Each structure stands twice: as structure tokens, then as C-alpha cells.
């Protein structure tokens, strides 16, 4: 029996952000299972192509990574995504992973936010990681989705409201206009933005903090707010990395293999 761990992320073309977020999350898993080899795959075809063309970095797709592991004699593989939601990307990944399993025994971990306990944990992490004065509102920007999993953002927003935070998304139902309207109805006129994304990439730089008219920052400034922001991905928060790594011990096959190797 030969066992490996495959960590699957969307990916990023920015080396520094890659190191701070994705590599850091992978290393948190390696620390929990030091005896089991840990490998990487990216789901984004565009990211993989740009990394190869611009930086000479080759990262396989999940299917390619599994084929390589099978060729190397791996019999058991635990696949752990760094995705936030059980949405379209997660559904597509499951199809690709189990469609590429061949004769290997595959176990797949859950995304970061699976149930209400997960959203409560993340709210606690955000509350401890970001602070603002009494005259400032903390506003997180997530990605959002047309998938039914977008409802997770509603539950997360409800929890964030309890600790004085607000949430909006680029593509989901909690759009920028709803956030601006909600903030305009209260008295605080300072807003601090931060990304609710594993990696603070293009969405964070352009959609959240960009100078374009449609960015979240620009919309808030037109509404009379003073705006600051942080470009820090969730992967930079140690407690979030631990949430991701903790998904793997919940997989029975990996627990058994880990015990056998220890």
C-alpha cells in the first residue's frame, strides 16, 4: 500500500501570493502527516498555462496529478481541496477526481465551509484577525456563485453581523450595491476592506481595491466613505490553514494509513 495526499487549489500566477497562501496551506497538511508525501494540483487551466509560459512553473491538473501518482504506484490518495464552498468548482472537482481514480482508492476532503459550525469558526477567526475602531466597519469581499452554495454566504454574513462585520460578493446575491446601501444606513463613515478568498489575487486587487469606477473601494468612496484595505488571502491566516488541514483527519482511510506509518 502506497499512500499520498493531493492538495487541489484554483491556483494563482503571483509567486509571492502562491507562497504565502497555497504553499502555506499545503505545509500545514504536511506538518500533520509528515510521513505521507504531499502533492499539488491546480484546477484553473489559464493559471497553469500562464505559470508555465511566464515563469516556467509546471503544475498539473487534478487528473494529470492522479495519473502520475498511479504511474508511480500509489494505491491510496486523499484529495484535499482548498476551496471555500461546496459549489460548482467543488462539484466539478469531485467528478474529475473520481473519474480519474482508475484502480486507486480515493478519499476526498470537504471544502472550508461545509456546515454552520464551520461558518462560526471562520467568523471567530476573522474577528480575531481583523480589528477596527468604533467608527470603522470591517467589510469582507467574497467571490460568490450562481450555485445553490451561495446560500453559505448568507449564513456567514449573519454570523459576521453579530460581531459588527459586513460581507459582499463579486458574483453572488450579496452584491456590491447591497453592501453600500447597508453601510449607508448606519452612522460609521470609515470602512476597511479585506478579501474572503484563499488567495488575494486579481479579484482583490481590481474588484475590491482597484481604482476603476466599479470597484468596491470606488463605490464606497463615491458614497462618502473613507476606505482602507488589506490584501491578505485567507491562506495567510494560520487558523484558516489549520481548518483546511483538519479536514484530512476526518477521512477514515487516511487516519488508518497515518497510524500504520507512524
C-alpha positions in Angstrom: 0.0 0.0 0.0 1.4 3.4 -1.1 -0.4 6.5 0.1 -0.2 10.2 -0.9 -2.1 13.4 -0.4 -3.1 15.6 -3.3 -3.9 19.3 -2.3 -6.0 20.9 -5.0 -6.3 24.7 -5.4 -7.7 27.0 -8.1 -4.2 28.5 -8.3 -2.5 31.9 -8.8 0.0 33.4 -11.2 1.6 35.5 -8.5 4.6 33.7 -6.9 4.6 35.6 -3.6 0.9 35.1 -3.1 1.3 31.4 -4.1 3.9 31.0 -1.3 2.0 32.9 1.3 -1.3 31.2 0.8 -1.3 27.9 -1.2 2.1 26.7 -0.2 1.4 27.7 3.4 -1.8 25.6 3.4 0.0 22.7 1.9 2.7 22.9 4.5 0.1 22.9 7.3 -1.1 19.5 5.9 2.5 18.2 5.7 3.0 19.1 9.3 0.0 16.9 10.3 1.1 14.0 8.2 4.9 14.2 7.8 5.2 10.5 6.8 2.8 10.9 3.8 4.0 12.6 0.6 2.0 15.7 -0.3 1.5 16.8 -3.9 -0.1 19.8 -5.7 -2.7 20.3 -8.4 -4.4 23.5 -9.8 -7.9 23.4 -11.3 -7.5 26.6 -13.4 -6.3 25.8 -17.0 -5.5 29.5 -17.5 -3.4 29.7 -14.3 -1.5 26.6 -15.2 -0.7 27.8 -18.7 0.4 31.3 -17.5 2.6 29.8 -14.8 4.3 27.6 -17.5 4.7 30.4 -20.1 5.8 33.2 -17.9 7.6 31.5 -15.0 8.4 28.1 -16.3 6.5 26.5 -13.4 4.6 23.3 -14.2 1.6 22.4 -12.1 -0.6 19.5 -13.1 -4.4 19.4 -13.3 -6.1 17.1 -10.7 -6.5 14.4 -13.4 -2.9 14.7 -14.5 -1.6 14.5 -10.9 -3.7 11.4 -10.2 -2.4 9.8 -13.4 1.1 10.5 -12.4 0.6 9.1 -8.9 -1.0 6.0 -10.3 2.1 5.5 -12.6 4.3 5.9 -9.5 2.5 3.0 -7.8 0.3 4.9 -5.4 -2.7 2.9 -4.3 -4.5 5.3 -1.9 -4.8 9.1 -2.4 -6.5 11.6 -0.2 -7.6 14.6 -2.2 -8.0 17.8 -0.2 -9.3 21.0 -1.9 -8.6 24.5 -0.6 -11.9 25.7 -1.9 -14.2 27.8 0.3 -17.6 26.4 -0.7 -19.2 23.1 -1.9 -20.2 24.9 -5.1 -19.7 24.4 -8.8 -15.9 24.2 -8.6 -16.2 21.5 -5.9 -18.7 19.5 -7.8 -16.6 19.7 -10.9 -13.5 18.6 -8.9 -15.3 15.6 -7.5 -16.3 14.5 -11.0 -12.7 14.9 -12.2 -11.1 13.2 -9.2 -13.4 10.1 -9.1 -13.4 9.9 -12.9 -9.6 9.7 -12.8 -9.3 7.3 -9.9 -8.6 4.2 -12.0 -7.7 1.4 -9.6 -6.7 3.8 -6.8 -8.7 4.2 -3.6 -9.6 7.9 -3.4 -10.8 9.8 -0.4 -11.9 13.5 -0.9 -12.0 16.1 1.9 -14.5 18.8 2.4 -14.2 22.5 1.5 -13.6 25.1 4.2 -17.2 25.9 4.8 -19.4 22.8 4.9 -21.8 23.4 7.8 -22.8 26.1 10.4 -20.0 25.0 12.8 -17.5 25.9 10.0 -19.0 29.4 9.4 -19.0 30.0 13.2 -15.3 29.0 13.3 -14.4 31.3 10.4 -16.3 34.2 11.9 -14.3 33.8 15.1 -11.0 33.7 13.1 -11.9 36.8 11.2 -12.9 38.7 14.4 -9.5 37.8 15.9 -7.6 38.6 12.7 -9.1 41.9 11.8 -9.8 44.9 14.1 -11.1 48.3 13.6 -12.0 51.4 15.6 -15.5 52.0 16.8 -16.0 54.4 13.8 -14.9 51.8 11.2 -16.8 48.9 9.6 -15.0 45.8 8.5 -16.3 44.7 5.1 -15.2 41.3 3.6 -15.4 40.6 -0.1 -16.0 37.0 -1.2 -16.3 35.6 -4.7 -19.9 34.5 -4.8 -21.5 32.0 -7.1 -24.7 31.2 -9.1 -24.6 27.7 -7.5 -27.0 26.9 -4.6 -23.9 27.0 -2.3 -24.1 30.8 -2.5 -26.5 30.4 0.5 -23.4 29.8 2.6 -22.6 33.4 2.2 -25.9 34.4 3.7 -25.2 32.3 6.8 -21.7 33.6 7.1 -23.0 37.2 6.8 -25.5 36.6 9.6 -22.7 35.4 11.8 -20.4 38.4 10.8 -23.2 40.8 11.7 -23.2 39.6 15.2 -19.6 40.8 15.6 -20.1 44.0 13.6 -18.8 42.9 10.2 -20.3 43.1 6.8 -20.0 40.9 3.7 -20.5 41.2 0.0 -19.5 39.1 -3.1 -18.3 39.8 -6.6 -20.7 37.4 -8.4 -23.2 36.2 -5.7 -26.5 37.6 -4.4 -24.8 39.8 -1.8 -23.6 42.3 -4.4 -21.6 45.5 -4.0 -24.7 47.7 -4.2 -26.4 45.8 -1.3 -23.2 46.4 0.8 -23.0 50.1 0.0 -26.7 50.5 0.8 -26.4 48.6 4.1 -23.4 50.7 5.2 -25.0 53.9 4.2 -27.9 53.2 6.6 -25.6 53.2 9.6 -23.5 56.0 11.2 -19.9 54.9 10.7 -18.2 56.5 7.8 -14.9 54.6 7.7 -14.7 51.2 6.0 -11.8 48.7 6.0 -12.0 46.1 3.2 -10.4 42.6 3.2 -10.8 39.6 0.8 -12.7 36.5 1.8 -10.6 34.5 -0.6 -7.9 31.9 -0.1 -5.6 34.0 -2.3 -5.6 37.8 -2.6 -5.3 37.8 -6.4 -7.0 39.7 -9.3 -10.4 39.9 -7.6 -8.8 41.5 -4.6 -6.6 43.9 -6.5 -9.1 45.0 -9.1 -12.7 44.3 -7.9 -12.1 45.1 -4.3 -9.3 47.7 -4.0 -8.9 48.9 -7.6 -9.2 52.4 -8.9 -11.8 51.6 -11.5 -15.2 53.1 -11.2 -16.9 49.8 -10.5 -14.5 48.6 -7.8 -15.9 48.2 -4.3 -13.5 50.8 -3.0 -14.5 53.4 -5.6 -18.2 52.8 -5.0 -17.8 53.3 -1.3 -15.8 56.4 -1.8 -18.5 57.9 -4.0 -21.0 57.2 -1.2 -18.9 59.3 1.1 -16.9 56.7 3.0 -13.2 56.8 3.9 -11.8 53.4 2.7 -8.7 51.4 3.6 -8.0 47.8 2.7 -5.8 44.7 3.4 -4.6 42.5 0.6 -4.2 39.3 2.6 -5.6 36.0 1.5 -7.3 33.6 3.9 -4.4 31.3 3.4 -2.1 33.7 5.3 -4.2 33.2 8.4 -2.7 30.3 10.4 -6.1 29.3 11.9 -7.6 29.0 8.4 -4.7 26.8 7.3 -5.4 24.6 10.3 -9.1 24.4 9.3 -8.0 23.1 5.9 -5.5 20.7 7.3 -8.1 19.4 9.9 -10.3 18.1 7.0 -7.9 15.3 6.3 -8.0 13.5 9.8 -11.8 13.2 9.2 -11.1 10.8 6.3 -11.1 7.2 7.7 -8.7 5.8 5.2 -6.1 8.4 5.7 -6.4 8.0 9.5 -5.7 4.3 9.2 -2.7 4.9 6.8 -1.3 7.6 9.1 -1.5 5.2 12.1 0.2 2.5 10.1 3.1 4.7 9.0 3.6 6.2 12.5 
